[in-house]
Amino acid sequence: VYILCFVAGNSICWFNTVSFRAAIDNFPTNRGIASGLSTSYSGLSAVIYTSLSSIVDRGHPSSYLLLNSIVPAVVAIISAILLHVSQSKKANEDEGGRRKFILFTVITIVTALYSILFEFLPHKKREVEGIYMSVLLILLLTPLFIPLRLAFGHTTTIGKVINYSSTPTLTPTPTASPEIHRNNSEEYSSTHDISEKSPSVDEEIKHYKAVDIEPEGRQLVTVRKSSPSLGGEHGIMDLLVSIDFWLYYFVYFCGGTVGLVYINNLGQILQSLGYSKTPVLVSLVSSFGFFGRIASGFPDYIQQWRVMKNWRALPRPAWIGIWMVPMAVSFMMLALLNPKDKRVLYLSTAIVGSSTGAITTIAIPTSSELFGLERFGVNHNILITNIAFGSLVFGEIAGVIYDSSSSSSSGRGKGRQSGDRHLCMGKQCFEKTFLLWGCVCSFGILVCVILSLRTRDLYESIRRQRQNKSQLTTD
């Protein structure tokens, strides 16, 4: 089991990094929309696999594991055959490109609604299940028709969709000289002829920390910038000494990580409440996670509306904070109200699922906009290390609270014996945990406000660049 988890976990990291990089690299103007679409189907995976498993072997765990081992491998092989890396220009992001994004979004939403509708049907006949799977397969394959149309209907190829060689276009206006701005995160050398030295060289020498004189009247100048500004290319060390990165790290820790911990512990939470329909709740949180991922591209959509183009841009960290508000409320509802009430449980789970999906997806373009695209893969993976760290911390705290509640419940005769340990039954098992998660999430909202204030100038600069680019394209 350890080896399987190790291989699966590393495979997911590799796959996500490549997908995220391809999305934001090829669609810099619509990187939020592209990220939402590229991650949305992962939110549907639990619903689809649960449906497949129920049809193949009536939901037996072994059939579920078998599907998890076969389907991803088959899809990966097909994708490797159809797609190839191309050193081409960025994908077209004109009005026609935006229409394709809208079409993709409609297809994914229809697929989600269809799969969710079937999952919550009370009675499912064998014949109906076969028809359902056939239609679902068609819907899942429908998005392939758009790149195939681009491949065979025009002079482009499918490989143009994936391009790793492009550089970010949304960078803040440099305050230093272009050469220094391009290399603001590393040391470089340049030579100037003293006899032909221009006045601008005198200005640049003020920034130098070391000057060496070479023979034949030439001067070797070594420049080291202290740290890159927001929006510039950050290396690992630049990232680790950046206050903005640690604020961002803490925001993700209090938002996306807390939501993922709730989802990962959903089975035990439902068991403590005496709720037996675990697959229904798993499908619910998966489905709303999908809608959260799709909705994460909403800021990019509204920014492209003509009426909104002149409005001041709202930083993406602010959107993360907006999604954290309903998540904090849902945890407080679970702690203060009766979670055995299905309405409270269903509503809270749906909110946590959608908020978690949105936050984890918004973080993808945010990482590239704050710390540069060139090292995005490394930087974003450093950010999401807090998922493992947070799962350990929050999981350990929840375990301590659960065990103490289990002991008190068994003393009152409310606990159940399972092997050599007691099972905690009742609201008190996770009541304090929900309260803690709600407080952590609320504190994360305050940090979001601070980070948003620190990044608002950067996002206003990005908005102006998009506006100028749009005007040039129109002209």
FENUR-V297468 format. One record per residue. N is the residue number from 1. SS is DSSP state (H for helix, E for strand, C for the rest). PHI is phi as a letter, one per 30 degrees, with the letter a starting at -180 (none if undefined). D_FIRST is the distance of its C-alpha to the first C-alpha in Angstrom with 1 decimal. Layout:
((N	SS	PHI	D_FIRST) (N	SS	PHI	D_FIRST))
//
This chain:
((1	C	none	0.0) (2	H	d	3.8) (3	H	d	5.5) (4	H	d	5.1) (5	H	d	6.2) (6	H	d	8.5) (7	H	d	10.0) (8	H	d	10.4) (9	H	d	11.9) (10	H	d	14.2) (11	H	d	15.2) (12	H	d	16.3) (13	H	d	18.3) (14	H	d	20.1) (15	H	d	20.9) (16	H	d	22.2) (17	H	d	24.3) (18	H	d	25.9) (19	H	d	26.6) (20	H	d	28.0) (21	H	d	30.1) (22	H	d	31.5) (23	H	d	32.5) (24	H	d	34.3) (25	H	d	35.8) (26	H	d	37.4) (27	C	b	38.5) (28	C	d	39.7) (29	C	d	42.1) (30	C	c	39.7) (31	H	d	36.4) (32	H	d	35.6) (33	H	d	36.1) (34	H	d	34.2) (35	H	d	31.2) (36	H	d	31.2) (37	H	d	31.4) (38	H	d	28.7) (39	H	c	26.1) (40	H	d	27.5) (41	H	d	25.6) (42	H	d	22.2) (43	H	d	23.7) (44	H	c	24.3) (45	H	e	21.0) (46	H	d	19.8) (47	H	d	23.2) (48	H	d	23.2) (49	H	d	19.8) (50	H	d	20.7) (51	H	d	24.0) (52	H	d	22.8) (53	H	d	20.4) (54	H	d	23.3) (55	H	d	25.6) (56	H	d	23.5) (57	H	b	22.2) (58	C	h	23.5) (59	C	i	20.4) (60	C	d	18.1) (61	H	e	14.4) (62	H	d	13.7) (63	H	d	16.4) (64	H	d	15.1) (65	H	d	11.8) (66	H	d	14.1) (67	H	d	16.4) (68	H	d	14.0) (69	H	d	13.3) (70	H	c	17.0) (71	H	e	19.2) (72	H	d	18.2) (73	H	d	18.6) (74	H	d	21.9) (75	H	d	23.2) (76	H	d	22.4) (77	H	d	24.3) (78	H	d	27.2) (79	H	d	27.4) (80	H	d	27.6) (81	H	d	30.5) (82	H	d	32.4) (83	C	c	32.1) (84	C	b	33.3) (85	C	d	34.2) (86	C	b	37.9) (87	C	d	40.2) (88	C	c	42.1) (89	C	d	43.5) (90	C	d	41.7) (91	C	d	41.3) (92	C	d	44.4) (93	C	c	44.4) (94	C	d	47.9) (95	H	e	48.8) (96	H	d	47.4) (97	H	d	44.1) (98	H	d	43.9) (99	H	d	44.8) (100	H	d	41.8) (101	H	d	39.6) (102	H	d	41.2) (103	H	d	40.6) (104	H	e	36.9) (105	H	d	36.7) (106	H	d	38.5) (107	H	d	36.3) (108	H	d	33.1) (109	H	d	34.6) (110	H	d	35.9) (111	H	d	32.4) (112	H	d	30.9) (113	H	d	33.8) (114	H	d	33.5) (115	H	d	29.8) (116	H	d	30.2) (117	H	e	33.4) (118	H	d	31.7) (119	H	d	28.8) (120	C	c	31.4) (121	C	d	33.7) (122	C	d	34.3) (123	C	b	34.8) (124	C	b	33.1) (125	C	d	34.7) (126	H	d	33.1) (127	H	d	35.8) (128	H	d	35.4) (129	H	d	31.6) (130	H	d	32.4) (131	H	d	35.0) (132	H	e	32.7) (133	H	d	30.0) (134	H	d	32.8) (135	H	d	34.3) (136	H	d	31.0) (137	H	d	30.3) (138	H	d	33.8) (139	H	d	33.3) (140	H	d	30.1) (141	H	d	32.0) (142	H	e	35.2) (143	C	e	34.4) (144	H	d	34.4) (145	H	d	38.1) (146	H	d	39.1) (147	H	d	37.9) (148	H	d	39.1) (149	H	d	42.5) (150	H	d	42.6) (151	H	d	41.8) (152	H	c	44.4) (153	H	c	46.9) (154	C	b	47.6) (155	C	d	47.7) (156	C	d	44.3) (157	C	b	41.0) (158	H	e	37.5) (159	H	d	36.6) (160	H	d	38.9) (161	H	d	36.4) (162	C	c	34.1) (163	C	b	36.0) (164	C	c	34.6) (165	C	c	37.9) (166	C	d	39.8) (167	C	c	40.5) (168	C	d	40.6) (169	C	c	43.9) (170	C	c	43.6) (171	C	b	44.5) (172	C	d	46.9) (173	C	d	50.5) (174	C	d	50.8) (175	C	c	53.2) (176	C	c	53.7) (177	C	d	54.8) (178	H	e	52.7) (179	H	d	51.9) (180	H	d	50.8) (181	H	d	48.7) (182	H	d	46.8) (183	C	c	45.9) (184	C	d	45.6) (185	C	c	42.2) (186	C	a	43.1) (187	C	d	46.0) (188	E	b	48.4) (189	E	b	51.9) (190	E	b	54.9) (191	E	c	58.5) (192	E	b	61.7) (193	E	d	65.2) (194	H	d	67.3) (195	H	d	70.5) (196	H	c	69.1) (197	C	d	67.0) (198	C	c	67.0) (199	H	e	67.1) (200	H	d	63.5) (201	H	d	62.5) (202	H	d	64.2) (203	H	d	62.1) (204	H	d	58.8) (205	H	d	59.8) (206	C	d	59.6) (207	C	c	55.9) (208	C	d	55.6) (209	C	c	54.4) (210	E	b	55.6) (211	E	b	58.5) (212	E	c	59.4) (213	E	c	62.6) (214	E	c	62.5) (215	C	d	65.6) (216	C	i	67.7) (217	C	i	67.7) (218	E	c	64.1) (219	E	c	61.8) (220	E	c	58.0) (221	E	c	56.4) (222	E	c	52.9) (223	E	c	51.4) (224	C	b	48.4) (225	C	d	47.6) (226	C	d	46.2) (227	C	a	43.6) (228	C	d	43.2) (229	C	d	44.2) (230	C	e	42.1) (231	C	j	41.4) (232	C	d	41.8) (233	C	d	39.2) (234	C	c	37.2) (235	C	d	35.4) (236	H	d	32.7) (237	H	d	35.3) (238	H	d	37.5) (239	H	d	34.6) (240	H	d	33.9) (241	C	c	37.5) (242	C	c	38.1) (243	H	d	38.9) (244	H	d	38.2) (245	H	d	34.6) (246	H	d	33.8) (247	H	d	35.5) (248	H	d	33.4) (249	H	d	30.2) (250	H	d	31.2) (251	H	e	32.1) (252	H	d	28.6) (253	H	d	27.1) (254	H	d	29.4) (255	H	c	29.0) (256	H	d	26.0) (257	H	d	23.5) (258	H	d	24.9) (259	H	d	24.6) (260	H	d	21.0) (261	H	d	20.3) (262	H	d	22.3) (263	H	d	20.4) (264	H	d	16.9) (265	C	c	18.5) (266	H	d	20.5) (267	H	e	18.8) (268	H	d	19.6) (269	H	d	23.0) (270	H	d	23.9) (271	H	d	23.0) (272	H	d	25.3) (273	C	d	28.0) (274	C	i	27.7) (275	C	c	27.1) (276	C	c	25.5) (277	C	d	25.5) (278	H	d	22.3) (279	H	e	22.0) (280	H	d	25.5) (281	H	d	24.8) (282	H	d	21.7) (283	H	d	24.0) (284	H	d	26.7) (285	H	d	24.9) (286	H	d	23.6) (287	H	d	27.1) (288	H	d	28.9) (289	H	d	26.5) (290	H	d	27.8) (291	H	d	31.4) (292	H	d	30.9) (293	H	d	29.8) (294	H	d	32.8) (295	H	d	35.1) (296	C	d	34.1) (297	C	d	36.4) (298	H	e	39.3) (299	H	e	40.9) (300	H	d	41.3) (301	H	d	42.8) (302	H	d	45.4) (303	H	d	46.3) (304	H	d	47.4) (305	C	d	49.8) (306	H	d	53.3) (307	H	d	54.2) (308	H	c	51.3) (309	C	d	51.7) (310	C	c	54.1) (311	C	d	52.2) (312	C	d	50.6) (313	C	d	47.0) (314	C	c	44.5) (315	C	e	41.8) (316	H	d	38.3) (317	H	e	37.3) (318	H	d	39.8) (319	H	d	38.0) (320	H	d	34.7) (321	H	d	36.8) (322	H	d	38.2) (323	H	d	34.8) (324	H	d	33.8) (325	H	d	36.9) (326	H	d	35.7) (327	H	d	32.2) (328	H	d	33.9) (329	H	d	36.2) (330	H	d	33.4) (331	H	d	31.7) (332	H	d	35.2) (333	H	d	35.7) (334	H	d	32.6) (335	H	d	33.7) (336	H	c	37.4) (337	C	c	37.6) (338	C	c	36.1) (339	C	d	32.6) (340	C	d	32.9) (341	C	d	35.5) (342	H	e	33.7) (343	H	d	35.9) (344	H	d	34.8) (345	H	d	31.1) (346	H	d	31.2) (347	H	d	33.4) (348	H	d	31.5) (349	H	d	28.1) (350	H	d	29.9) (351	H	d	31.5) (352	H	d	28.3) (353	H	d	26.5) (354	H	d	29.5) (355	H	d	30.2) (356	H	d	26.7) (357	H	d	26.8) (358	H	d	30.3) (359	H	d	29.7) (360	H	d	26.6) (361	H	d	28.7) (362	H	d	31.9) (363	H	d	30.3) (364	H	d	29.9) (365	H	d	33.7) (366	H	d	34.5) (367	H	d	32.7) (368	H	d	34.6) (369	H	d	37.9) (370	H	d	37.8) (371	H	b	36.5) (372	C	j	37.3) (373	C	c	35.6) (374	C	d	35.8) (375	C	c	32.8) (376	H	e	31.2) (377	H	e	27.8) (378	H	d	27.5) (379	H	d	29.4) (380	H	d	27.4) (381	H	d	24.0) (382	H	d	25.6) (383	H	e	26.6) (384	C	d	23.2) (385	H	d	21.7) (386	H	d	23.1) (387	H	d	20.4) (388	H	d	17.9) (389	H	d	20.8) (390	H	d	22.0) (391	H	d	18.8) (392	H	d	18.7) (393	H	d	22.4) (394	H	d	22.8) (395	H	d	19.7) (396	H	d	21.0) (397	H	d	24.5) (398	H	d	23.5) (399	H	d	21.6) (400	H	d	24.8) (401	H	d	27.0) (402	H	d	24.9) (403	H	d	25.1) (404	H	d	28.8) (405	H	d	29.5) (406	H	d	27.7) (407	H	d	29.9) (408	H	d	33.0) (409	H	d	32.2) (410	H	d	31.7) (411	H	d	35.0) (412	C	c	36.7) (413	C	i	35.1) (414	C	c	33.1) (415	C	d	29.6) (416	E	b	27.5) (417	E	d	25.9) (418	E	b	22.3) (419	C	i	21.3) (420	C	c	22.4) (421	E	b	22.6) (422	E	c	24.8) (423	E	c	23.9) (424	C	d	26.2) (425	C	b	28.2) (426	C	k	30.7) (427	C	d	31.6) (428	H	d	31.7) (429	H	d	28.0) (430	H	b	27.5) (431	H	d	31.2) (432	H	d	31.4) (433	H	d	28.1) (434	H	d	29.6) (435	H	d	32.8) (436	H	d	31.2) (437	H	d	29.3) (438	H	d	32.7) (439	H	d	34.5) (440	H	d	32.1) (441	H	d	32.4) (442	H	d	36.2) (443	H	d	36.4) (444	H	d	34.5) (445	H	d	37.2) (446	H	d	39.8) (447	H	d	38.0) (448	H	e	37.9) (449	H	d	41.7) (450	H	d	42.2) (451	H	d	40.1) (452	H	d	41.9) (453	H	d	45.2) (454	H	d	44.3) (455	H	c	43.2) (456	H	d	45.8) (457	H	d	48.1) (458	H	d	45.4) (459	H	d	44.7) (460	H	d	48.4) (461	H	d	48.8) (462	H	d	46.1) (463	H	d	47.9) (464	H	d	51.2) (465	H	d	49.7) (466	H	d	48.3) (467	H	d	51.7) (468	H	d	53.6) (469	H	d	51.4) (470	H	d	52.0) (471	H	d	55.7) (472	H	d	55.9) (473	H	d	54.1) (474	H	d	56.5) (475	C	d	59.5))
//
